[in-house]
Amino acid sequence: MDRKTISVTGMSCNGCEQNVETALRNLDGVNRVEADHEADTVDVVLEEGASNDDVNAAIEQAGYDVVA
């Protein structure tokens, strides 16, 4: 498994955290996810073969920006 911390902008409350977490939990290969709006981060544990591009796209589709 691969653990990643992703910088995300646009989250301002617990509801935002839940939106991001729900979007990522719907992806294949996401084992665990925890968003933190105060730190502007999302911690994700991915199974082997899961796509980082899919994770970033899901965050952006939920309405938040991934910081490269």
Secondary structure, DSSP 8 states (H G I E B T S, - for coil): -EEEEEEEE---SHHHHHHHHHHHHTSTTEEEEEEETTTTEEEEEE-TT--HHHHHHHHHHTT-EEE-
